[in-house]
Amino acid sequence: MGIYGAINAAISGLRSQSYALENISGNIANSQTTGYKRLDTSFSDLVASGGTDQTTQIAGTVISNSRATNDIRGDLQRSDIDTHMAVNGDGYFVVQEKIGEQDGRPIFSGTNVYTRRGDFTVDKDGYLVNGAGYYLFGNPIDETTGNVSGTVPELIQITNDFMGARQTTEIEYRANLPTYPITAQSDATVPDSELLDSTITAGNDILAADKTAFLRSSVAGEAITIYDENGSPVNVQVRWAKSQNADASVPQNAQWEMYYLTDADAAGPDPVWKHAGQFEFDGSGALVSPTGGNVTLSNLTVDGNNVGDVLFSFGSDGLTQYADPNGAAKVKTLSQDGYASGEQTGVKIGGGGRIVATYNNGQTRDLYEIPIASFAADARLERLDGGAFAQTTDSGEPLYSATGTIKGNTLEASNTDIADEFSKLIITQQAYSANTRIVTSGDEMLQEALNMVR
C-alpha cells in the first residue's frame, strides 16, 4: 500500500503543479492586459486514513485551487486619452455587454457585470466602451441642480448637443480708486482740478456735448464682454470720475461717479455715457455708500443691445480708495456669469468621477457621475472574459458605497509581477520534476518486489 500510496501522492502533485503552471502561464500572458487580476494557486493536503493517532498517519495527496487577487490593485499609469479612467482603491465600474444590433441600434445583455478595466472611449453612437467591449453605466446629472438625478445606473450615452447661451445677470468688479486721480485736466497746483468737470452735473448721464470734458476729467475702469439672452456679445466699458462731495459736514469723505459707455455715436439729447452709480468712501479708504457695495443697472443697453438688469457686485470690501502713484483705477477682479452658445468639443473625466463635456465657448457641463460598486466577498465573483466579473450568491449583492475613487487620464495596469511569476515558475518546475522522480522510484521499487518471486 505504501508504494502505491506514494505513486498516487506523486500523481496528485503532478496534477497540482500542472494546475499552478497553467495559472502562471495565464498571468504572464496577461501581464500587459489593462486591469487584469492575476490568479495565484493554493495547495491543500488530503490526509490519508490512519486513525486519530498522528504517529500512525502518513502524508497524503494534494489538491490545488485558484486564489483570486481582485483586491490587489495594479499600478496606476498616466494616459493621454481623456476618457480613460482607473479606480484608485476598492470598487468596480458597472458595465454591460453588447449582444447585437436591431434597426441599427445596439442591444445590450440587460445584466450588469463589473470590471476594473477603464480604457473607455466614445463609440459612433456616443457610448463609452472599453477595450474588451463592455459599455459603461452611470448616473445622469441634473443640469439645473448639478446633482445626481437617479440612484439606478443607466447606460451612458453622450450626445453632441449645443449648449444654450446664458444671459449675463451679474458682473463681479473689485478695484481700487486713487485718492487723487490723474486725468487729462488734473493739475496738482489747481484746486479741485482732479474732479469731474464743473460743467457736468454729477449723477447725470453724459451727453454728446459733454463727451470731451468728461473724458478729460475721468479715468478708465477697464471693459468686459457680457452676453444678452441670445448669446450675442456686448462690450461694457467703465469709467470713473471723482466728484464734489455734497455733504460739506463730512469733508474727509470722497465721492466717485461710475459710468458705462452706452452709445459711442450718440448725438443731441441721447447719452453717450450712462450714469451707473455714486460711491462714497471714508477717510480710511473704505466704502460707506452704497451699503453692501452692490448696484443694479436697470436695462443695461450698449449700442441698442439691451441685456436687461445686471448686478454690479463689488462686495463690502471689493471697492476701495487708496493712494496710487499713477492716479489710475486698478481693477483686481472683473468677471461675469454669462456666455455665448457653444458646440461640444470633447469629454473628459473630472473630479468625483464625473463625465464632463467641454464646449468651444469655454464652458463645461457635468453629464454623468460614474458609480463604483463593491462586494462583501470580491474573491467569490465569477470571472468573465475581458477582465469582467459577475456577481454570485457567495459574492453578495453590489454595494454602491465603495471607498475607491476614480482618476481620469489614468489606467490600472495588470497586477501581475513578471519577476514574481518567474520565481513561482522555477519552484513549480522543480516540484513537478521531483514528483516525477517519486513515480520513477515507486515504479522501480515495484519492479524489485515483483522480481523477488522469480
DRENDO-1510 file (C-alpha; in Angstrom, 1 decimal, always signed):
<recs>
REC; n; res; u; v; w
REC; 1; MET; +0.0; +0.0; +0.0 .
REC; 2; GLY; +2.9; +2.3; +0.8 .
REC; 3; ILE; +4.4; +2.3; -2.7 .
REC; 4; TYR; +1.1; +2.6; -4.4 .
REC; 5; GLY; +0.2; +5.5; -2.0 .
REC; 6; ALA; +3.5; +7.2; -2.8 .
REC; 7; ILE; +2.8; +7.0; -6.5 .
REC; 8; ASN; -0.7; +8.2; -6.0 .
REC; 9; ALA; +0.5; +11.2; -4.0 .
REC; 10; ALA; +3.1; +12.0; -6.7 .
REC; 11; ILE; +0.5; +11.9; -9.4 .
REC; 12; SER; -1.7; +14.3; -7.4 .
REC; 13; GLY; +1.4; +16.5; -7.1 .
REC; 14; LEU; +2.0; +16.4; -10.8 .
REC; 15; ARG; -1.6; +17.3; -11.4 .
REC; 16; SER; -1.5; +20.2; -8.9 .
REC; 17; GLN; +1.8; +21.6; -10.2 .
REC; 18; SER; +0.4; +21.5; -13.8 .
REC; 19; TYR; -2.6; +23.5; -12.5 .
REC; 20; ALA; -0.2; +26.0; -10.9 .
REC; 21; LEU; +1.8; +26.2; -14.2 .
REC; 22; GLU; -1.4; +27.0; -16.1 .
REC; 23; ASN; -2.2; +29.9; -13.8 .
REC; 24; ILE; +1.4; +31.2; -14.1 .
REC; 25; SER; +1.2; +30.9; -17.8 .
REC; 26; GLY; -2.1; +32.9; -17.9 .
REC; 27; ASN; -0.7; +35.5; -15.6 .
REC; 28; ILE; +2.4; +36.1; -17.7 .
REC; 29; ALA; +0.3; +36.2; -20.9 .
REC; 30; ASN; -1.8; +38.9; -19.4 .
REC; 31; SER; +1.0; +40.9; -17.8 .
REC; 32; GLN; +0.1; +43.8; -20.2 .
REC; 33; THR; -3.7; +43.5; -20.0 .
REC; 34; THR; -5.4; +46.6; -18.6 .
REC; 35; GLY; -7.0; +45.9; -15.2 .
REC; 36; TYR; -6.1; +42.2; -15.2 .
REC; 37; LYS; -6.2; +40.4; -11.9 .
REC; 38; ARG; -3.7; +37.5; -11.6 .
REC; 39; LEU; -4.7; +34.1; -10.3 .
REC; 40; ASP; -2.5; +32.6; -7.7 .
REC; 41; THR; -2.6; +28.9; -6.7 .
REC; 42; SER; -3.3; +27.5; -3.3 .
REC; 43; PHE; -2.4; +23.9; -2.4 .
REC; 44; SER; -4.3; +21.8; +0.2 .
REC; 45; ASP; -3.3; +18.4; +1.6 .
REC; 46; LEU; -5.6; +15.4; +1.8 .
REC; 47; VAL; -4.8; +13.4; +4.8 .
REC; 48; ALA; -4.6; +9.6; +4.3 .
REC; 49; SER; -6.5; +7.3; +6.7 .
REC; 50; GLY; -4.6; +6.3; +9.8 .
REC; 51; GLY; -6.9; +6.9; +12.8 .
REC; 52; THR; -6.6; +9.6; +15.4 .
REC; 53; ASP; -3.0; +8.9; +16.4 .
REC; 54; GLN; -0.7; +11.1; +14.3 .
REC; 55; THR; +2.1; +8.6; +14.8 .
REC; 56; THR; +0.3; +6.2; +12.6 .
REC; 57; GLN; -0.7; +8.8; +9.9 .
REC; 58; ILE; +1.2; +9.4; +6.8 .
REC; 59; ALA; +1.4; +12.3; +4.4 .
REC; 60; GLY; -1.5; +12.3; +1.9 .
REC; 61; THR; -2.1; +13.7; -1.5 .
REC; 62; VAL; -2.6; +17.3; -2.6 .
REC; 63; ILE; -5.2; +19.3; -4.5 .
REC; 64; SER; -4.8; +22.8; -6.0 .
REC; 65; ASN; -7.2; +25.7; -6.2 .
REC; 66; SER; -7.1; +29.2; -7.7 .
REC; 67; ARG; -6.9; +32.1; -5.4 .
REC; 68; ALA; -8.3; +35.5; -6.6 .
REC; 69; THR; -6.4; +38.7; -6.2 .
REC; 70; ASN; -9.3; +41.1; -7.1 .
REC; 71; ASP; -8.4; +43.2; -4.0 .
REC; 72; ILE; -4.8; +43.8; -5.1 .
REC; 73; ARG; -4.5; +46.9; -7.2 .
REC; 74; GLY; -2.3; +47.2; -10.2 .
REC; 75; ASP; +0.0; +50.2; -10.8 .
REC; 76; LEU; -1.8; +53.3; -12.0 .
REC; 77; GLN; -0.4; +54.7; -15.2 .
REC; 78; ARG; -0.8; +58.0; -16.9 .
REC; 79; SER; -2.9; +58.1; -20.1 .
REC; 80; ASP; -3.3; +60.9; -22.7 .
REC; 81; ILE; -6.8; +59.8; -23.6 .
REC; 82; ASP; -9.4; +62.0; -21.6 .
REC; 83; THR; -12.0; +59.2; -21.3 .
REC; 84; HIS; -9.5; +56.7; -19.8 .
REC; 85; MET; -10.0; +56.2; -16.1 .
REC; 86; ALA; -9.0; +54.0; -13.2 .
REC; 87; VAL; -10.4; +53.1; -9.8 .
REC; 88; ASN; -7.9; +54.0; -7.1 .
REC; 89; GLY; -8.8; +51.7; -4.2 .
REC; 90; ASP; -11.8; +49.5; -3.7 .
REC; 91; GLY; -14.5; +49.1; -6.3 .
REC; 92; TYR; -15.5; +48.2; -9.9 .
REC; 93; PHE; -17.0; +50.0; -12.9 .
REC; 94; VAL; -20.6; +48.9; -13.7 .
REC; 95; VAL; -20.8; +47.7; -17.3 .
REC; 96; GLN; -22.9; +45.6; -19.7 .
REC; 97; GLU; -22.0; +43.6; -22.8 .
REC; 98; LYS; -23.4; +44.4; -26.2 .
REC; 99; ILE; -25.1; +41.2; -27.7 .
REC; 100; GLY; -26.2; +42.5; -31.1 .
REC; 101; GLU; -28.0; +45.2; -33.0 .
REC; 102; GLN; -31.5; +45.8; -34.2 .
REC; 103; ASP; -32.5; +48.5; -36.7 .
REC; 104; GLY; -29.0; +50.0; -36.4 .
REC; 105; ARG; -29.3; +50.3; -32.6 .
REC; 106; PRO; -27.2; +48.3; -30.2 .
REC; 107; ILE; -28.9; +45.7; -28.0 .
REC; 108; PHE; -27.4; +45.0; -24.5 .
REC; 109; SER; -27.5; +42.0; -22.3 .
REC; 110; GLY; -29.5; +43.7; -19.6 .
REC; 111; THR; -27.3; +42.2; -16.9 .
REC; 112; ASN; -24.8; +44.3; -15.1 .
REC; 113; VAL; -21.3; +43.0; -14.7 .
REC; 114; TYR; -18.3; +44.7; -13.1 .
REC; 115; THR; -14.7; +45.5; -14.2 .
REC; 116; ARG; -11.6; +47.3; -13.3 .
REC; 117; ARG; -10.7; +47.8; -16.9 .
REC; 118; GLY; -11.1; +51.5; -17.6 .
REC; 119; ASP; -9.8; +52.1; -21.1 .
REC; 120; PHE; -13.1; +53.6; -22.2 .
REC; 121; THR; -13.6; +55.5; -25.5 .
REC; 122; VAL; -16.6; +57.0; -27.1 .
REC; 123; ASP; -18.0; +55.0; -30.0 .
REC; 124; LYS; -20.0; +56.2; -33.0 .
REC; 125; ASP; -23.3; +56.0; -31.1 .
REC; 126; GLY; -21.9; +58.1; -28.1 .
REC; 127; TYR; -21.5; +55.1; -25.8 .
REC; 128; LEU; -18.4; +54.6; -23.6 .
REC; 129; VAL; -16.9; +51.2; -24.4 .
REC; 130; ASN; -13.7; +49.7; -23.1 .
REC; 131; GLY; -11.2; +47.6; -25.0 .
REC; 132; ALA; -12.9; +44.4; -24.0 .
REC; 133; GLY; -16.2; +45.5; -25.5 .
REC; 134; TYR; -18.0; +46.4; -22.2 .
REC; 135; TYR; -20.2; +49.5; -22.1 .
REC; 136; LEU; -20.1; +51.9; -19.1 .
REC; 137; PHE; -23.1; +52.8; -16.9 .
REC; 138; GLY; -23.5; +55.9; -14.8 .
REC; 139; ASN; -26.0; +58.2; -13.1 .
REC; 140; PRO; -27.2; +61.3; -15.1 .
REC; 141; ILE; -26.6; +64.8; -13.7 .
REC; 142; ASP; -29.5; +67.2; -13.5 .
REC; 143; GLU; -28.3; +70.3; -15.5 .
REC; 144; THR; -30.2; +72.7; -13.2 .
REC; 145; THR; -29.2; +71.5; -9.8 .
REC; 146; GLY; -25.9; +69.8; -10.7 .
REC; 147; ASN; -26.9; +66.8; -8.6 .
REC; 148; VAL; -27.3; +63.1; -9.5 .
REC; 149; SER; -30.9; +62.6; -10.7 .
REC; 150; GLY; -31.2; +58.9; -10.1 .
REC; 151; THR; -29.9; +56.1; -7.9 .
REC; 152; VAL; -30.0; +53.3; -10.5 .
REC; 153; PRO; -27.1; +53.4; -13.0 .
REC; 154; GLU; -28.1; +53.7; -16.7 .
REC; 155; LEU; -26.2; +53.2; -19.9 .
REC; 156; ILE; -24.1; +56.3; -20.6 .
REC; 157; GLN; -24.7; +57.9; -24.0 .
REC; 158; ILE; -23.1; +61.2; -24.9 .
REC; 159; THR; -24.8; +63.4; -27.4 .
REC; 160; ASN; -23.3; +66.4; -29.3 .
REC; 161; ASP; -26.0; +68.8; -28.3 .
REC; 162; PHE; -25.2; +72.5; -28.3 .
REC; 163; MET; -25.0; +74.4; -25.0 .
REC; 164; GLY; -27.5; +77.2; -25.0 .
REC; 165; ALA; -26.4; +80.8; -24.3 .
REC; 166; ARG; -26.7; +82.2; -20.8 .
REC; 167; GLN; -27.6; +85.9; -20.3 .
REC; 168; THR; -25.3; +87.9; -18.1 .
REC; 169; THR; -27.0; +88.8; -14.8 .
REC; 170; GLU; -24.0; +89.7; -12.6 .
REC; 171; ILE; -20.7; +91.4; -13.1 .
REC; 172; GLU; -18.1; +91.0; -10.3 .
REC; 173; TYR; -16.0; +94.1; -10.1 .
REC; 174; ARG; -13.3; +94.7; -7.5 .
REC; 175; ALA; -11.0; +97.6; -7.8 .
REC; 176; ASN; -9.1; +100.4; -6.1 .
REC; 177; LEU; -9.8; +104.1; -7.0 .
REC; 178; PRO; -7.0; +106.5; -6.5 .
REC; 179; THR; -7.2; +109.2; -3.8 .
REC; 180; TYR; -6.0; +111.7; -6.4 .
REC; 181; PRO; -7.0; +110.7; -9.9 .
REC; 182; ILE; -4.6; +111.8; -12.6 .
REC; 183; THR; -6.7; +112.9; -15.6 .
REC; 184; ALA; -6.0; +115.0; -18.7 .
REC; 185; GLN; -7.2; +118.1; -16.8 .
REC; 186; SER; -5.8; +117.4; -13.3 .
REC; 187; ASP; -3.1; +119.8; -12.1 .
REC; 188; ALA; -1.8; +119.5; -8.6 .
REC; 189; THR; -1.4; +123.3; -8.4 .
REC; 190; VAL; -5.0; +123.9; -9.3 .
REC; 191; PRO; -7.5; +123.1; -6.5 .
REC; 192; ASP; -10.2; +120.5; -7.4 .
REC; 193; SER; -8.8; +120.0; -11.0 .
REC; 194; GLU; -8.9; +116.3; -10.4 .
REC; 195; LEU; -12.7; +116.4; -10.0 .
REC; 196; LEU; -15.4; +115.9; -12.7 .
REC; 197; ASP; -15.5; +118.9; -15.0 .
REC; 198; SER; -17.6; +121.6; -13.4 .
REC; 199; THR; -19.8; +121.9; -16.5 .
REC; 200; ILE; -21.1; +118.4; -15.8 .
REC; 201; THR; -23.7; +117.7; -13.1 .
REC; 202; ALA; -22.6; +114.6; -11.0 .
REC; 203; GLY; -25.2; +111.9; -11.2 .
REC; 204; ASN; -26.5; +112.8; -14.7 .
REC; 205; ASP; -25.8; +110.9; -17.9 .
REC; 206; ILE; -23.0; +112.2; -20.2 .
REC; 207; LEU; -24.4; +113.7; -23.4 .
REC; 208; ALA; -22.6; +114.1; -26.7 .
REC; 209; ALA; -21.9; +117.8; -26.0 .
REC; 210; ASP; -20.1; +116.9; -22.7 .
REC; 211; LYS; -18.2; +113.9; -24.0 .
REC; 212; THR; -14.8; +115.6; -24.4 .
REC; 213; ALA; -15.0; +117.3; -21.0 .
REC; 214; PHE; -16.0; +114.0; -19.4 .
REC; 215; LEU; -13.1; +112.0; -20.9 .
REC; 216; ARG; -10.6; +114.7; -19.8 .
REC; 217; SER; -11.9; +114.6; -16.2 .
REC; 218; SER; -12.3; +110.8; -15.6 .
REC; 219; VAL; -10.2; +107.7; -15.5 .
REC; 220; ALA; -10.7; +104.3; -17.3 .
REC; 221; GLY; -12.2; +101.4; -15.3 .
REC; 222; GLU; -11.5; +98.7; -17.9 .
REC; 223; ALA; -14.0; +96.8; -20.1 .
REC; 224; ILE; -15.7; +93.4; -20.1 .
REC; 225; THR; -17.7; +91.4; -22.6 .
REC; 226; ILE; -21.1; +90.3; -21.4 .
REC; 227; TYR; -23.9; +88.4; -23.2 .
REC; 228; ASP; -27.6; +89.0; -23.9 .
REC; 229; GLU; -30.2; +86.3; -23.9 .
REC; 230; ASN; -29.3; +85.1; -27.4 .
REC; 231; GLY; -25.6; +84.9; -26.5 .
REC; 232; SER; -24.6; +88.0; -28.5 .
REC; 233; PRO; -21.5; +89.7; -27.0 .
REC; 234; VAL; -21.9; +93.1; -25.6 .
REC; 235; ASN; -18.8; +95.2; -24.7 .
REC; 236; VAL; -19.2; +97.2; -21.4 .
REC; 237; GLN; -16.7; +100.0; -20.9 .
REC; 238; VAL; -16.5; +101.6; -17.4 .
REC; 239; ARG; -15.1; +105.0; -16.4 .
REC; 240; TRP; -14.8; +106.7; -13.0 .
REC; 241; ALA; -14.9; +110.4; -12.1 .
REC; 242; LYS; -14.3; +111.9; -8.7 .
REC; 243; SER; -17.0; +114.4; -7.9 .
REC; 244; GLN; -17.6; +117.1; -5.3 .
REC; 245; ASN; -18.9; +115.8; -2.1 .
REC; 246; ALA; -22.3; +117.3; -1.4 .
REC; 247; ASP; -22.0; +116.6; +2.3 .
REC; 248; ALA; -19.9; +119.6; +3.5 .
REC; 249; SER; -20.3; +118.5; +7.1 .
REC; 250; VAL; -18.1; +115.4; +6.3 .
REC; 251; PRO; -15.1; +116.8; +4.4 .
REC; 252; GLN; -13.0; +113.7; +4.9 .
REC; 253; ASN; -15.3; +111.7; +2.6 .
REC; 254; ALA; -14.6; +111.2; -1.1 .
REC; 255; GLN; -17.3; +110.7; -3.8 .
REC; 256; TRP; -17.0; +108.9; -7.1 .
REC; 257; GLU; -19.3; +108.5; -10.1 .
REC; 258; MET; -19.4; +105.4; -12.2 .
REC; 259; TYR; -20.4; +105.4; -15.9 .
REC; 260; TYR; -20.6; +102.9; -18.7 .
REC; 261; LEU; -20.5; +103.6; -22.4 .
REC; 262; THR; -24.0; +103.2; -23.8 .
REC; 263; ASP; -23.7; +104.7; -27.3 .
REC; 264; ALA; -20.4; +106.0; -28.7 .
REC; 265; ASP; -22.2; +107.5; -31.7 .
REC; 266; ALA; -24.9; +109.3; -29.7 .
REC; 267; ALA; -25.8; +112.9; -30.7 .
REC; 268; GLY; -28.0; +115.6; -29.4 .
REC; 269; PRO; -30.0; +114.6; -26.3 .
REC; 270; ASP; -29.1; +111.0; -26.3 .
REC; 271; PRO; -26.5; +109.9; -23.7 .
REC; 272; VAL; -23.0; +108.7; -24.7 .
REC; 273; TRP; -22.1; +107.5; -21.2 .
REC; 274; LYS; -24.7; +106.2; -18.8 .
REC; 275; HIS; -24.5; +107.1; -15.1 .
REC; 276; ALA; -24.3; +103.8; -13.2 .
REC; 277; GLY; -23.9; +104.7; -9.5 .
REC; 278; GLN; -22.5; +107.0; -6.9 .
REC; 279; PHE; -20.0; +105.7; -4.3 .
REC; 280; GLU; -18.7; +107.3; -1.2 .
REC; 281; PHE; -15.6; +106.4; +0.9 .
REC; 282; ASP; -14.5; +107.4; +4.4 .
REC; 283; GLY; -11.1; +108.8; +5.4 .
REC; 284; SER; -9.6; +105.3; +5.6 .
REC; 285; GLY; -10.5; +104.5; +2.0 .
REC; 286; ALA; -13.3; +102.1; +2.9 .
REC; 287; LEU; -16.6; +102.1; +1.0 .
REC; 288; VAL; -19.5; +103.5; +3.1 .
REC; 289; SER; -22.2; +104.0; +0.4 .
REC; 290; PRO; -24.0; +102.3; -1.2 .
REC; 291; THR; -24.5; +99.8; +1.7 .
REC; 292; GLY; -23.3; +96.3; +0.7 .
REC; 293; GLY; -21.3; +97.7; -2.2 .
REC; 294; ASN; -23.7; +96.5; -5.0 .
REC; 295; VAL; -25.6; +98.4; -7.6 .
REC; 296; THR; -28.1; +97.1; -10.2 .
REC; 297; LEU; -28.0; +98.6; -13.7 .
REC; 298; SER; -31.6; +98.5; -15.0 .
REC; 299; ASN; -31.9; +97.7; -18.7 .
REC; 300; LEU; -28.2; +97.9; -19.4 .
REC; 301; THR; -28.0; +98.9; -23.0 .
REC; 302; VAL; -25.0; +99.2; -25.3 .
REC; 303; ASP; -25.3; +100.4; -28.9 .
REC; 304; GLY; -29.0; +99.5; -28.8 .
REC; 305; ASN; -28.4; +96.0; -27.5 .
REC; 306; ASN; -30.4; +95.5; -24.3 .
REC; 307; VAL; -29.0; +93.0; -21.8 .
REC; 308; GLY; -31.6; +93.6; -19.1 .
REC; 309; ASP; -30.9; +94.2; -15.4 .
REC; 310; VAL; -27.3; +93.5; -14.5 .
REC; 311; LEU; -26.0; +93.5; -10.9 .
REC; 312; PHE; -22.6; +95.1; -10.4 .
REC; 313; SER; -21.3; +93.2; -7.4 .
REC; 314; PHE; -18.5; +94.9; -5.5 .
REC; 315; GLY; -18.9; +93.3; -2.2 .
REC; 316; SER; -18.5; +95.1; +1.2 .
REC; 317; ASP; -14.7; +95.4; +0.7 .
REC; 318; GLY; -14.3; +95.0; -3.1 .
REC; 319; LEU; -14.1; +98.7; -3.9 .
REC; 320; THR; -11.6; +100.9; -2.1 .
REC; 321; GLN; -10.0; +104.3; -2.3 .
REC; 322; TYR; -6.3; +104.3; -1.5 .
REC; 323; ALA; -3.4; +106.4; -2.8 .
REC; 324; ASP; -2.0; +105.3; -6.1 .
REC; 325; PRO; +1.2; +106.9; -7.6 .
REC; 326; ASN; -0.2; +106.5; -11.1 .
REC; 327; GLY; -3.5; +108.1; -10.2 .
REC; 328; ALA; -5.4; +105.3; -12.1 .
REC; 329; ALA; -8.2; +102.9; -11.2 .
REC; 330; LYS; -6.6; +99.5; -10.6 .
REC; 331; VAL; -9.1; +96.7; -11.3 .
REC; 332; LYS; -8.3; +93.5; -9.4 .
REC; 333; THR; -11.3; +91.3; -10.4 .
REC; 334; LEU; -13.6; +91.7; -13.5 .
REC; 335; SER; -15.7; +88.7; -14.4 .
REC; 336; GLN; -19.3; +87.9; -15.4 .
REC; 337; ASP; -21.7; +84.9; -15.3 .
REC; 338; GLY; -22.9; +84.8; -18.9 .
REC; 339; TYR; -21.7; +83.1; -22.0 .
REC; 340; ALA; -22.5; +82.5; -25.7 .
REC; 341; SER; -23.9; +79.3; -27.0 .
REC; 342; GLY; -21.3; +76.5; -27.5 .
REC; 343; GLU; -20.6; +73.4; -29.5 .
REC; 344; GLN; -19.3; +70.3; -27.8 .
REC; 345; THR; -15.6; +69.8; -28.3 .
REC; 346; GLY; -14.9; +66.7; -26.2 .
REC; 347; VAL; -15.5; +64.9; -23.0 .
REC; 348; LYS; -13.2; +64.1; -20.1 .
REC; 349; ILE; -13.3; +62.6; -16.6 .
REC; 350; GLY; -13.4; +65.2; -14.0 .
REC; 351; GLY; -13.2; +65.3; -10.2 .
REC; 352; GLY; -15.5; +63.0; -8.2 .
REC; 353; GLY; -15.8; +60.6; -11.2 .
REC; 354; ARG; -18.0; +62.8; -13.3 .
REC; 355; ILE; -18.1; +62.8; -17.1 .
REC; 356; VAL; -17.6; +66.4; -18.1 .
REC; 357; ALA; -18.4; +67.8; -21.6 .
REC; 358; THR; -16.3; +70.7; -22.8 .
REC; 359; TYR; -17.6; +73.4; -25.2 .
REC; 360; ASN; -15.9; +75.9; -27.5 .
REC; 361; ASN; -17.4; +78.8; -25.5 .
REC; 362; GLY; -15.1; +77.8; -22.6 .
REC; 363; GLN; -17.8; +76.2; -20.6 .
REC; 364; THR; -18.1; +72.7; -19.2 .
REC; 365; ARG; -21.1; +70.6; -18.2 .
REC; 366; ASP; -21.3; +67.6; -15.9 .
REC; 367; LEU; -23.2; +64.8; -17.8 .
REC; 368; TYR; -22.9; +61.7; -15.7 .
REC; 369; GLU; -21.5; +60.5; -12.4 .
REC; 370; ILE; -19.8; +57.2; -12.6 .
REC; 371; PRO; -20.8; +54.8; -9.7 .
REC; 372; ILE; -18.3; +52.4; -8.1 .
REC; 373; ALA; -19.7; +49.0; -7.0 .
REC; 374; SER; -18.1; +46.9; -4.3 .
REC; 375; PHE; -18.8; +43.4; -2.9 .
REC; 376; ALA; -18.5; +41.9; +0.5 .
REC; 377; ALA; -16.6; +38.9; -1.0 .
REC; 378; ASP; -14.6; +40.0; -4.0 .
REC; 379; ALA; -12.9; +36.7; -4.3 .
REC; 380; ARG; -16.2; +34.9; -4.8 .
REC; 381; LEU; -17.1; +36.9; -8.0 .
REC; 382; GLU; -17.3; +34.9; -11.2 .
REC; 383; ARG; -14.6; +35.7; -13.7 .
REC; 384; LEU; -15.7; +36.5; -17.3 .
REC; 385; ASP; -13.8; +37.2; -20.5 .
REC; 386; GLY; -12.3; +40.6; -20.9 .
REC; 387; GLY; -11.5; +41.3; -17.2 .
REC; 388; ALA; -15.1; +41.4; -16.1 .
REC; 389; PHE; -16.8; +39.8; -13.1 .
REC; 390; ALA; -20.3; +38.7; -12.4 .
REC; 391; GLN; -21.9; +38.6; -9.0 .
REC; 392; THR; -22.7; +35.2; -7.4 .
REC; 393; THR; -24.6; +34.0; -4.4 .
REC; 394; ASP; -21.3; +33.9; -2.5 .
REC; 395; SER; -20.1; +37.3; -3.5 .
REC; 396; GLY; -23.3; +39.1; -2.3 .
REC; 397; GLU; -25.1; +42.0; -3.9 .
REC; 398; PRO; -23.3; +45.0; -5.3 .
REC; 399; LEU; -22.9; +47.9; -2.9 .
REC; 400; TYR; -22.5; +51.5; -4.1 .
REC; 401; SER; -20.5; +52.6; -1.2 .
REC; 402; ALA; -17.1; +51.7; -2.3 .
REC; 403; THR; -14.2; +53.6; -0.8 .
REC; 404; GLY; -12.3; +53.9; -4.0 .
REC; 405; THR; -12.1; +57.0; -6.2 .
REC; 406; ILE; -12.0; +57.5; -9.9 .
REC; 407; LYS; -9.0; +59.1; -11.6 .
REC; 408; GLY; -9.2; +60.4; -15.1 .
REC; 409; ASN; -6.4; +60.1; -17.7 .
REC; 410; THR; -5.3; +57.0; -15.9 .
REC; 411; LEU; -5.3; +53.3; -16.4 .
REC; 412; GLU; -4.8; +50.5; -14.0 .
REC; 413; ALA; -2.1; +48.0; -15.2 .
REC; 414; SER; -2.2; +44.3; -14.6 .
REC; 415; ASN; -1.3; +43.3; -11.1 .
REC; 416; THR; +1.0; +40.5; -12.5 .
REC; 417; ASP; +4.6; +40.9; -11.4 .
REC; 418; ILE; +6.8; +39.2; -14.1 .
REC; 419; ALA; +9.7; +38.6; -11.7 .
REC; 420; ASP; +7.4; +37.1; -9.1 .
REC; 421; GLU; +5.8; +34.8; -11.7 .
REC; 422; PHE; +9.2; +33.6; -12.9 .
REC; 423; SER; +10.1; +32.8; -9.4 .
REC; 424; LYS; +7.0; +30.7; -9.0 .
REC; 425; LEU; +7.7; +29.1; -12.4 .
REC; 426; ILE; +11.1; +27.9; -11.2 .
REC; 427; ILE; +9.6; +26.5; -8.0 .
REC; 428; THR; +6.7; +24.8; -9.9 .
REC; 429; GLN; +9.1; +23.2; -12.4 .
REC; 430; GLN; +11.3; +21.9; -9.6 .
REC; 431; ALA; +8.3; +20.5; -7.7 .
REC; 432; TYR; +7.0; +18.9; -10.9 .
REC; 433; SER; +10.3; +17.3; -11.6 .
REC; 434; ALA; +10.6; +16.0; -8.0 .
REC; 435; ASN; +7.2; +14.3; -8.3 .
REC; 436; THR; +8.3; +12.6; -11.5 .
REC; 437; ARG; +11.2; +11.2; -9.5 .
REC; 438; ILE; +8.8; +9.7; -7.0 .
REC; 439; VAL; +6.8; +8.0; -9.7 .
REC; 440; THR; +10.0; +6.6; -11.2 .
REC; 441; SER; +11.3; +5.5; -7.8 .
REC; 442; GLY; +8.0; +3.9; -7.0 .
REC; 443; ASP; +8.0; +2.0; -10.3 .
REC; 444; GLU; +11.5; +0.7; -9.7 .
REC; 445; MET; +10.6; -0.4; -6.2 .
REC; 446; LEU; +7.6; -2.3; -7.5 .
REC; 447; GLN; +9.7; -4.0; -10.1 .
REC; 448; GLU; +12.2; -5.1; -7.4 .
REC; 449; ALA; +9.3; -6.5; -5.4 .
REC; 450; LEU; +8.0; -8.5; -8.4 .
REC; 451; ASN; +11.5; -9.8; -9.1 .
REC; 452; MET; +11.7; -11.4; -5.7 .
REC; 453; VAL; +9.4; -14.2; -6.7 .
REC; 454; ARG; +11.3; -15.1; -9.9 .
</recs>
